[in-house]
Amino acid sequence: MKLFTATVLDNERIMPATNVLTMGAGRAARSAAPGQFLHIRCGDAAAPLLRRPMSIYRVEGEAIQLMIRDVGEGSAWLVRRQPGDELDCLGPLGHGFRLDASARNLLMVGGGYGVAPLVGLAERAIRRGSNITLAVGAATSELVFPTRLLPAEVEYLVATDDGSVGYHGYVTELVRDRLAWADAVYACGPVPMMAALARIMREGALRKQGQVAMEERMGCAMGVCLGCVIETTRGPLRVCTEGPVFDIHRVVWREEAPHLGGAHGRNGAA
């Protein structure tokens, strides 16, 4: 973890209100892993006061990419950055996803913008010879992550709430069909989505490995303010330092609902 200045190299709109920001990050990129995040100062003045946590989407050489949804003051400032602009960053922070060498078939589940860290994870796993199925839920077709940005080796399953593309309904039913095949499960998205996934695994795949990237509001991102604490079977843990990635079986889920998908996920903070 360190404070560094990143230089914007590219800014591409990939979906409505969603941009991919590519930044030259030097040594920070070489140590970054899917599931980790950067804490970014979003403004040139005193406001907004707090930095914003942004999940790492992809890493290419010494460049870090962020997938940012324009939903608040901080993210709106970020999506307006242009090549040559500089960003005050802290990171990479937290613990990312872990790839088990013995797990060959990987099932990844993304809810809306929660797909972001799973793309980089899929790329790393493919280089290690893994088979990847990525299941994504979104509210409507225009909010589905573009196929063109995925590795060709990925089996891509889509469910939309309105049935405008892919399966009409929740991704939950698609996940059930793939659990027996999967050696490990990785997920990122809204809490109700991951709680539903945890319930499905508890009922039919309790011994199967599962990791989830949690999203909570953060103040300091250094474990001091305790604003991002979640309950686990090992007691309260901080998302910013002990996470953001946790064992799915160890999280005490506050909300379990059948919904698995929708248009919310990481990088939807203000």
C-alpha positions, 0 to 999 in steps of 0.5 A: 500500500502506498500513496501515488499519483496516477496519470489518466491514459484513456477514458472510455464509455462502455455502458450508460453512465459507466466508464473504464478509466485507464491510468498509468500506475507504475509499481502500484499496478504490478502489485495489484490483484482483482478484488483489491481497490484504490482509495482516490481523492475526487476533486481539486478542492476540499470537497468532497472531503473523503476519498472514494474506494474504487475496485480494480477492474483490470491490470495491464503492465503498469496500467490499472483500469477502473470501471466507474459508474456515475452515481454521485459527486465523487464518481461524476468527477472521476468519469470526467477525467481526460488523458493527462489528468493526474489522480491522487491514489492510495493503494492497492488496498485490501485482500483480493481474490485467491486462485486455488491451483487445484480448482480448475472449473471456476464459476463467477457471479456478478450482479450489475457493476459487480462484474468489474473485479471478476473480469480481471480475475477471469483473465488471470485464471485463464492464463493458469489453464482454468475453465471459466463460466461467468454469470451476470445479472442486470436490470435490462439489456443496456446494463449488461457488461459488453461481451466484446470486453471479455476473454473469448474463452469465458462462457458468458451467461446473462439474466435480466430482470425484464427479459430483454436479453438472456434469461428472463429472471434471476441469475440464481437459477442459472447458478444452480445448474453450474454448481456441480461443475464448479470447483470454486465460486467467486462473486461480487455484487449487491448484498442480497445477491451474494446472500442468496448465493450463500444460501444456495451453496449452503443447501447444495454445495456446503463444502465448495470453495466460495469467495465474495468481494464485499462493498461497504461505505468507507471513511479512512480505508485503513482500518481506523474509523471502523465504518466498514465493519461486517459480521462474520463467524469470526466476529466483526471484520473490516472490509477495507483491511481484512477484506474486501474478499471473504470466504462466503461461508464465513459472512453472517448475511444480514439479508437473504433474498432470492434476487440475484442480479440487478443494476447495482454493485461495486463502484456505485459509491458516491 
